[in-house]
Amino acid sequence: MPALRLAVAALLGLTVRVSGQAVPALDHPSTWQGILGSGSEQAIEVPPRLSMVRFIDALHESEASFRDAFAGYIAAAEPQHGAEEEDPETEAALTLEHHEEHWRNRFAVFIGATTKSGNTHLTIGAEYERRLSDLIGIGVVAEGSPGGREFVAAVPVFFHPVHELVLSVGPGFAVEDGHAHFLIRLGIGWEFEVGDSISLAPTVSYDLVEGTGDAVAYGLTVSFGF
């Protein structure tokens, strides 16, 4: 670069070449006229003498101007995040508000079958869930066979680790032939939304029944959120 070569020459008093021409001295008017006026139709007046202090000051001003221009370019190139970024707390609040509007309460109807000790019979049930947060809900479940041979009730805690997956666990009791038995119910389901507040979920529940053997209930749950 011509400016850099001139600076080195001015500091060291050496002869440099600019545009293929030797520059023996920087303080000669014809030298400056030949360098700065090359390629230009207008003559450039250069003082007969250019002191070293003024020359160095000019270089410093050029460096400062370059730094300011470069900083402005970097600032303009950086993306603006101020108004476009979503606050994580605001986003979480909006998500919870959406669930409160559509899923604060849920009523569901279950139809399927129950298999126990090698026997399978039709099972119809209902459940209610009160959503306590975006992750957890608590509710009640009641299921029975049409003939009244068996009745199951439980108070499960529902977990929603992802939007579609529903896990549940809770205590309850099973009534068989007039006798009540304590049980622990484990459940899993996968919801498919079919409307703003309606979903279908294949559901499987495993009942650990005290004294009478375990049972598995499986079927389809139709849920209505409100």
C-alpha positions in Angstrom: 0.0 0.0 0.0 1.4 3.4 -0.9 0.6 5.0 2.4 2.4 2.3 4.3 5.4 2.5 2.1 5.6 6.2 2.6 5.3 5.9 6.3 8.2 3.4 6.4 10.3 5.6 4.2 9.6 8.6 6.3 10.6 6.8 9.5 13.7 5.1 8.1 14.8 7.5 5.4 14.9 4.7 2.9 14.2 4.7 -0.8 10.9 2.9 -1.8 9.2 2.3 -5.0 5.6 3.4 -5.6 3.9 2.6 -8.9 7.3 1.4 -10.2 9.1 4.7 -9.5 11.8 5.3 -6.9 11.0 7.8 -4.2 14.3 9.0 -2.9 13.0 11.6 -0.5 9.6 12.4 1.0 10.2 16.1 1.6 10.5 17.0 -2.1 7.4 18.5 -3.7 7.9 16.7 -7.0 7.9 13.4 -5.2 4.6 14.0 -3.5 3.2 15.4 -6.7 4.2 12.3 -8.6 2.8 9.9 -6.0 -0.5 11.6 -5.0 -1.3 13.0 -8.4 -0.8 9.7 -10.3 -4.0 8.7 -12.1 -5.6 12.1 -11.5 -6.1 15.0 -13.9 -6.0 17.6 -11.2 -2.8 18.8 -9.6 -2.4 18.3 -5.9 -0.6 20.9 -4.0 1.8 19.5 -1.4 3.7 21.7 1.0 7.4 21.9 0.2 8.3 20.5 3.6 6.3 17.8 5.5 7.4 17.5 9.1 7.7 14.0 10.7 5.2 15.0 13.5 2.5 16.1 11.0 3.1 12.9 9.0 2.7 10.7 12.0 -0.4 12.6 13.2 -2.0 12.1 9.8 -1.3 8.4 10.0 -2.9 8.2 13.5 -6.0 10.1 12.2 -6.3 7.7 9.3 -6.0 4.7 11.6 -8.7 6.1 14.0 -11.0 6.8 11.0 -10.5 3.2 9.8 -11.2 1.8 13.2 -14.4 3.8 13.6 -15.6 2.8 10.1 -14.8 -0.9 10.8 -16.6 -0.8 14.2 -19.6 0.7 12.5 -19.6 -2.0 9.9 -19.4 -4.8 12.5 -22.3 -3.2 14.5 -24.4 -2.9 11.4 -23.7 -6.6 10.4 -24.7 -8.0 13.9 -28.3 -9.2 14.1 -30.6 -7.2 16.3 -32.0 -9.4 19.1 -33.6 -6.8 21.3 -37.2 -6.8 20.2 -37.3 -10.1 18.4 -36.1 -12.5 21.1 -38.7 -14.1 23.3 -38.3 -14.0 27.0 -38.2 -17.6 28.3 -40.4 -16.8 31.2 -42.9 -15.1 28.9 -42.9 -18.0 26.6 -43.4 -20.5 29.5 -46.3 -18.3 30.8 -47.9 -18.3 27.3 -47.6 -22.1 27.1 -49.2 -22.5 30.6 -51.9 -20.1 29.6 -52.7 -22.2 26.5 -53.0 -25.3 28.7 -55.1 -23.5 31.2 -57.5 -22.4 28.5 -57.8 -25.9 26.8 -56.6 -28.4 29.4 -57.2 -27.1 32.9 -59.8 -29.8 33.3 -60.2 -33.0 31.4 -63.0 -35.5 31.3 -62.5 -38.8 29.5 -64.5 -41.9 28.6 -62.7 -45.3 28.3 -63.8 -48.3 26.4 -61.8 -51.5 26.0 -61.1 -54.8 27.7 -59.5 -56.2 30.9 -57.5 -59.4 31.0 -57.0 -61.1 34.4 -56.0 -64.7 35.2 -56.5 -65.7 31.5 -60.0 -64.2 31.3 -60.9 -61.2 29.2 -64.1 -59.1 29.5 -65.4 -55.8 28.2 -64.5 -52.7 30.3 -66.1 -49.3 30.3 -64.9 -46.4 32.4 -64.6 -42.7 33.0 -61.9 -40.4 34.4 -61.3 -36.8 35.4 -58.1 -34.9 35.6 -57.4 -31.5 37.1 -54.2 -30.1 35.6 -52.0 -28.6 38.4 -49.2 -27.5 36.1 -47.9 -28.0 32.6 -46.3 -31.3 33.8 -48.6 -32.8 36.5 -52.3 -33.4 37.1 -54.3 -35.4 39.6 -57.6 -37.2 39.0 -59.9 -40.1 39.6 -60.6 -43.2 37.5 -63.5 -45.6 37.6 -63.9 -48.7 35.5 -66.2 -51.7 35.5 -67.6 -54.5 33.5 -71.2 -54.3 32.2 -72.2 -57.3 34.2 -71.0 -55.8 37.5 -68.5 -58.6 38.1 -65.6 -56.3 38.7 -65.2 -52.6 39.6 -61.9 -50.6 39.8 -61.4 -47.1 41.2 -58.1 -45.3 41.5 -56.7 -41.8 42.3 -53.8 -41.5 39.9 -51.3 -38.7 39.4 -50.9 -37.9 35.7 -47.5 -36.9 34.2 -47.1 -35.1 30.8 -43.4 -35.2 30.0 -44.1 -34.4 26.4 -47.3 -33.0 24.8 -48.6 -36.4 23.5 -47.4 -38.8 26.2 -49.4 -39.4 29.4 -48.1 -41.4 32.3 -50.1 -42.2 35.5 -49.6 -43.9 38.8 -51.8 -44.1 41.8 -53.5 -46.1 44.5 -57.0 -47.6 44.4 -59.1 -50.6 45.0 -60.7 -53.4 43.0 -64.0 -55.0 44.0 -64.5 -58.6 43.0 -67.4 -60.8 44.1 -68.1 -58.3 46.9 -64.6 -58.2 48.2 -62.4 -55.1 48.0 -58.7 -55.4 47.3 -56.0 -52.7 47.4 -54.2 -52.0 44.1 -51.6 -49.8 42.5 -52.4 -48.7 39.0 -49.8 -47.9 36.4 -50.9 -46.3 33.1 -49.6 -45.0 29.8 -51.2 -43.4 26.9 -50.5 -41.5 23.7 -52.8 -38.6 22.7 -53.8 -37.6 19.2 -55.6 -34.3 19.0 -58.7 -34.3 16.8 -60.0 -30.9 17.7 -59.3 -27.8 19.9 -60.3 -29.7 23.1 -60.8 -33.3 21.9 -58.2 -36.0 21.8 -58.0 -39.8 21.3 -55.5 -41.9 23.2 -54.7 -45.6 23.0 -54.3 -46.5 26.7 -52.8 -49.4 28.7 -53.2 -49.8 32.5 -51.5 -52.4 34.7 -53.2 -53.1 38.0 -51.1 -54.6 40.8 -54.0 -56.1 42.8 -53.3 -57.4 46.3 -54.3 -61.0 46.9 -56.1 -61.7 43.6 -53.5 -61.3 40.9 -52.6 -58.6 38.4 -54.9 -57.3 35.7 -54.3 -55.4 32.4 -56.8 -53.0 30.9 -56.4 -51.7 27.4 -58.5 -49.7 25.0 -59.3 -46.2 23.7 -59.8 -43.1 25.8 -61.7 -40.1 24.4 -60.8 -36.9 26.3 -62.6 -33.6 26.4 -60.6 -30.6 27.7 -62.2 -27.6 29.2 
